[in-house]
Amino acid sequence: MSDFLNSFKLSARRIRRPGPVTVQPRQGRNVYSNAAQVSRRSPVRGAMHNVNCRSRIEQTNQSKGTVANTFSQIYIQAVFAPEGRQNLIRRENKEELHRYITGIITGQGQKLLAIHCMPDHTHVLIGLRPAMALSDLMEEVKAHSSGFINEKKWVPGRFNWQAGYGAFSYGHSQLTSIIQYIRNQETHHAKKSFRDEYLQFLKNFDVAYDPKYLFDFDSLAPRQSAPDP
């Protein structure tokens, strides 16, 4: 009898109880694969688990500066002006300023499609990636380009861009026409003022606005121009 009991205890020790299984995938891809397997066993719970896993993958990738399975085509024309809408951007400095602003935009991982600095305002057409907000990009463009202009001493006193900007979006099929429009700014403004142009943009894009927050078109201060060398 004692031999039988000892044999039973020894057999019991050899039986391993199944414990809880903890899955700690090393990569998001494994999480998504496991979720798909759960989905086949339980359509409802599996689908919810699948969404939750996908969300975790995207959050992980967002922390690395990318978004999984995200494809975008965002084309924005931004329009901004010097403080007081003064004619401060001279023709002979325009190309150098173009190159500098291009460097700012590309340095932020964005694509510049067209740029034109008129004496009293600037147009840029940007292929915007969703990793960066347009407001943050415009803050970078304005801060660094105004600092560049001041370092070059292109204007008397201190140069600043006016607060705010206009932003207008376009589809891919419209790119050719808007690029040509920006490149031909000098010809265009031989017939139309910046004020009329800007108000036409707001009307065409059905943008509601408060006149007191527009660019300083009706400033009581007289317009100034950058002095001749």
KOLPA-761071 format. One record per residue (C-alpha): residue number from 1; x, y, z. Coordinates in nm, 4 decimals. Layout:
marfi / X / Y / Z
NUM / X / Y / Z
...
END
This chain:
marfi / X / Y / Z
1 / 0.0000 / 0.0000 / 0.0000
2 / 0.2786 / 0.2375 / 0.0923
3 / 0.4541 / 0.1608 / -0.2378
4 / 0.1347 / 0.2524 / -0.4255
5 / 0.0993 / 0.5878 / -0.2416
6 / 0.4626 / 0.6783 / -0.3050
7 / 0.4191 / 0.5968 / -0.6716
8 / 0.1049 / 0.8167 / -0.6884
9 / 0.2833 / 1.1142 / -0.5220
10 / 0.5753 / 1.0846 / -0.7618
11 / 0.3381 / 1.0859 / -1.0614
12 / 0.1580 / 1.3910 / -0.9228
13 / 0.4848 / 1.5821 / -0.8973
14 / 0.5516 / 1.5184 / -1.2640
15 / 0.2180 / 1.6699 / -1.3710
16 / 0.2662 / 2.0417 / -1.4530
17 / -0.0329 / 2.2600 / -1.3845
18 / -0.1147 / 2.4970 / -1.6723
19 / -0.0592 / 2.8494 / -1.5471
20 / -0.1586 / 3.1834 / -1.6988
21 / 0.0161 / 3.2607 / -2.0278
22 / 0.1619 / 3.6095 / -2.0590
23 / 0.2395 / 3.7236 / -2.4121
24 / 0.4971 / 4.0004 / -2.4349
25 / 0.5478 / 4.0653 / -2.8069
26 / 0.8665 / 4.2479 / -2.8960
27 / 0.7240 / 4.4201 / -3.1996
28 / 0.3886 / 4.5707 / -3.2903
29 / 0.3702 / 4.3362 / -3.5873
30 / 0.3447 / 4.0388 / -3.3535
31 / 0.0651 / 4.2055 / -3.1593
32 / -0.1339 / 4.2573 / -3.4783
33 / -0.0742 / 3.8939 / -3.5864
34 / -0.1964 / 3.7605 / -3.2503
35 / -0.5027 / 3.9829 / -3.2668
36 / -0.5891 / 3.8403 / -3.6080
37 / -0.5727 / 3.4866 / -3.4638
38 / -0.8057 / 3.5852 / -3.1781
39 / -1.0372 / 3.7388 / -3.4356
40 / -1.0802 / 3.4040 / -3.6127
41 / -1.1791 / 3.2324 / -3.2878
42 / -1.4150 / 3.5018 / -3.1586
43 / -1.5361 / 3.7532 / -3.4217
44 / -1.6685 / 4.0106 / -3.1736
45 / -1.3980 / 4.0035 / -2.9067
46 / -1.1310 / 3.9465 / -3.1673
47 / -1.2372 / 4.2531 / -3.3680
48 / -1.2256 / 4.4748 / -3.0605
49 / -0.8891 / 4.3340 / -2.9597
50 / -0.7667 / 4.3918 / -3.3133
51 / -0.8602 / 4.7617 / -3.2970
52 / -0.6977 / 4.8028 / -2.9561
53 / -0.3753 / 4.6419 / -3.0767
54 / -0.3706 / 4.8566 / -3.3895
55 / -0.4168 / 5.1645 / -3.1705
56 / -0.1175 / 5.0624 / -2.9574
57 / 0.0927 / 5.0111 / -3.2686
58 / 0.0047 / 5.3575 / -3.4001
59 / 0.0743 / 5.5181 / -3.0625
60 / 0.4161 / 5.3508 / -3.0562
61 / 0.4933 / 5.4646 / -3.4103
62 / 0.3700 / 5.8164 / -3.3391
63 / 0.6234 / 5.8405 / -3.0570
64 / 0.8871 / 5.7628 / -3.3203
65 / 0.7604 / 6.0349 / -3.5535
66 / 0.5652 / 5.8096 / -3.7930
67 / 0.2101 / 5.6779 / -3.8199
68 / 0.1495 / 5.3209 / -3.9346
69 / -0.0443 / 5.2808 / -4.2591
70 / -0.0978 / 5.6578 / -4.2950
71 / -0.0963 / 5.8050 / -4.6452
72 / -0.1697 / 6.1685 / -4.7152
73 / -0.1677 / 6.4384 / -4.9807
74 / -0.2039 / 6.7756 / -4.8110
75 / -0.1235 / 7.0836 / -5.0185
76 / -0.1463 / 7.4187 / -4.8413
77 / -0.0847 / 7.7697 / -4.9713
78 / 0.0139 / 8.0003 / -4.6848
79 / 0.0074 / 8.3777 / -4.7258
80 / 0.1684 / 8.6153 / -4.4751
81 / 0.2901 / 8.9743 / -4.4664
82 / 0.5471 / 9.2022 / -4.2988
83 / 0.4323 / 9.3909 / -3.9928
84 / 0.2224 / 9.6881 / -4.0952
85 / 0.2198 / 9.5565 / -4.4532
86 / 0.5185 / 9.7723 / -4.5369
87 / 0.7087 / 9.7234 / -4.8626
88 / 1.0211 / 9.5809 / -4.7016
89 / 1.1205 / 9.2852 / -4.9211
90 / 1.3377 / 9.4257 / -5.1973
91 / 1.3693 / 9.2664 / -5.5402
92 / 1.7477 / 9.2151 / -5.5125
93 / 1.7043 / 9.0280 / -5.1816
94 / 1.4104 / 8.8169 / -5.2905
95 / 1.5950 / 8.5119 / -5.4295
96 / 1.8196 / 8.4844 / -5.1239
97 / 1.5163 / 8.5014 / -4.8982
98 / 1.3464 / 8.2366 / -5.1127
99 / 1.6404 / 8.0017 / -5.0608
100 / 1.6482 / 8.0654 / -4.6867
101 / 1.2750 / 7.9989 / -4.6374
102 / 1.3048 / 7.6886 / -4.8567
103 / 1.5778 / 7.5626 / -4.6224
104 / 1.3573 / 7.6205 / -4.3177
105 / 1.0660 / 7.4254 / -4.4657
106 / 1.2702 / 7.1326 / -4.5980
107 / 1.4650 / 7.1237 / -4.2724
108 / 1.1353 / 7.0514 / -4.0965
109 / 1.0744 / 6.7508 / -4.3230
110 / 0.8194 / 6.9302 / -4.5416
111 / 0.8161 / 6.9861 / -4.9174
112 / 0.8152 / 7.3344 / -5.0696
113 / 0.6427 / 7.3421 / -5.4095
114 / 0.6445 / 7.7173 / -5.4790
115 / 0.7443 / 8.0435 / -5.3127
116 / 0.7278 / 8.4115 / -5.4043
117 / 0.8137 / 8.7037 / -5.1797
118 / 0.6511 / 9.0243 / -5.2934
119 / 0.7528 / 9.3565 / -5.1289
120 / 0.4539 / 9.3503 / -4.8935
121 / 0.3574 / 8.9800 / -4.8671
122 / 0.4745 / 8.6236 / -4.9287
123 / 0.3169 / 8.3105 / -5.0788
124 / 0.4400 / 7.9569 / -5.0086
125 / 0.2866 / 7.6332 / -5.1379
126 / 0.3712 / 7.3373 / -4.9154
127 / 0.3265 / 6.9626 / -4.9399
128 / 0.2514 / 6.9150 / -4.5703
129 / 0.3210 / 6.5887 / -4.3908
130 / 0.0852 / 6.5104 / -4.0996
131 / 0.3675 / 6.4710 / -3.8470
132 / 0.3815 / 6.8506 / -3.8097
133 / 0.1044 / 7.1046 / -3.7572
134 / 0.0878 / 7.3924 / -4.0044
135 / 0.0854 / 7.6435 / -3.7170
136 / 0.4142 / 7.5041 / -3.5854
137 / 0.5708 / 7.5147 / -3.9316
138 / 0.4626 / 7.8743 / -3.9883
139 / 0.6020 / 7.9735 / -3.6497
140 / 0.9375 / 7.8275 / -3.7537
141 / 0.9297 / 8.0000 / -4.0940
142 / 0.8439 / 8.3406 / -3.9537
143 / 1.0794 / 8.3319 / -3.6554
144 / 1.3863 / 8.2175 / -3.8472
145 / 1.3304 / 8.4219 / -4.1629
146 / 1.2725 / 8.7435 / -3.9670
147 / 1.5923 / 8.6763 / -3.7747
148 / 1.7745 / 8.6223 / -4.1054
149 / 1.6449 / 8.9531 / -4.2466
150 / 1.7526 / 9.1372 / -3.9331
151 / 2.0994 / 8.9805 / -3.9437
152 / 2.1326 / 9.0943 / -4.3056
153 / 2.0165 / 9.4467 / -4.2079
154 / 1.7987 / 9.4632 / -4.5159
155 / 1.5539 / 9.7054 / -4.3507
156 / 1.5939 / 10.0012 / -4.1159
157 / 1.4976 / 9.9171 / -3.7601
158 / 1.3685 / 9.5707 / -3.6749
159 / 1.1812 / 9.3477 / -3.9191
160 / 0.8869 / 9.1344 / -3.8048
161 / 0.6190 / 8.9414 / -3.9829
162 / 0.2641 / 9.0444 / -3.9012
163 / 0.0744 / 8.8095 / -3.6689
164 / -0.1344 / 8.5440 / -3.8391
165 / -0.1471 / 8.4051 / -4.1910
166 / -0.3929 / 8.2762 / -4.4479
167 / -0.3984 / 7.9041 / -4.5307
168 / -0.5787 / 7.7557 / -4.8309
169 / -0.5843 / 7.3876 / -4.9311
170 / -0.5714 / 7.2381 / -5.2810
171 / -0.6127 / 6.9049 / -5.4539
172 / -0.3385 / 6.7406 / -5.6568
173 / -0.5076 / 6.8315 / -5.9860
174 / -0.4888 / 7.2024 / -5.8935
175 / -0.1145 / 7.2115 / -5.8260
176 / -0.0010 / 7.3202 / -6.1734
177 / -0.2321 / 7.6208 / -6.1820
178 / -0.1568 / 7.7403 / -5.8280
179 / 0.2200 / 7.6995 / -5.8788
180 / 0.1964 / 7.9158 / -6.1914
181 / -0.0161 / 8.1657 / -6.0033
182 / 0.2473 / 8.2022 / -5.7301
183 / 0.5337 / 8.2282 / -5.9791
184 / 0.3523 / 8.5031 / -6.1711
185 / 0.2817 / 8.7219 / -5.8693
186 / 0.4485 / 9.0305 / -6.0141
187 / 0.2339 / 9.0199 / -6.3263
188 / -0.0755 / 8.9482 / -6.1231
189 / -0.0206 / 9.2390 / -5.8835
190 / 0.0312 / 9.4839 / -6.1651
191 / -0.3492 / 9.4747 / -6.1868
192 / -0.4664 / 9.3784 / -5.8389
193 / -0.3589 / 9.4839 / -5.4894
194 / -0.2670 / 9.2374 / -5.2182
195 / -0.5759 / 9.3437 / -5.0248
196 / -0.8048 / 9.2583 / -5.3164
197 / -0.6197 / 8.9330 / -5.3777
198 / -0.6458 / 8.8232 / -5.0140
199 / -1.0133 / 8.9096 / -4.9841
200 / -1.0761 / 8.7140 / -5.3051
201 / -0.9061 / 8.4087 / -5.1528
202 / -1.1310 / 8.4316 / -4.8469
203 / -1.4377 / 8.4587 / -5.0685
204 / -1.3374 / 8.1739 / -5.3015
205 / -1.2714 / 7.9397 / -5.0086
206 / -1.5835 / 8.0527 / -4.8225
207 / -1.3843 / 8.1581 / -4.5165
208 / -1.5785 / 8.3561 / -4.2563
209 / -1.3687 / 8.6352 / -4.1075
210 / -1.3800 / 8.9387 / -3.8822
211 / -1.2337 / 9.2430 / -4.0647
212 / -1.0524 / 9.3579 / -3.7502
213 / -0.8409 / 9.0403 / -3.7579
214 / -0.7317 / 9.0744 / -4.1197
215 / -0.3871 / 9.1955 / -4.2182
216 / -0.3292 / 9.5603 / -4.1358
217 / -0.4640 / 9.6832 / -4.4699
218 / -0.6046 / 10.0050 / -4.3267
219 / -0.3150 / 10.1024 / -4.1040
220 / -0.3051 / 10.4756 / -4.0366
221 / 0.0750 / 10.4672 / -4.0472
222 / 0.2119 / 10.5615 / -4.3880
223 / 0.3578 / 10.2816 / -4.5974
224 / 0.7367 / 10.2594 / -4.5850
225 / 0.9726 / 10.0947 / -4.8254
226 / 1.3171 / 9.9560 / -4.7765
227 / 1.5633 / 10.2313 / -4.8719
228 / 1.7685 / 10.2141 / -5.1892
229 / 2.1326 / 10.1213 / -5.1383
END
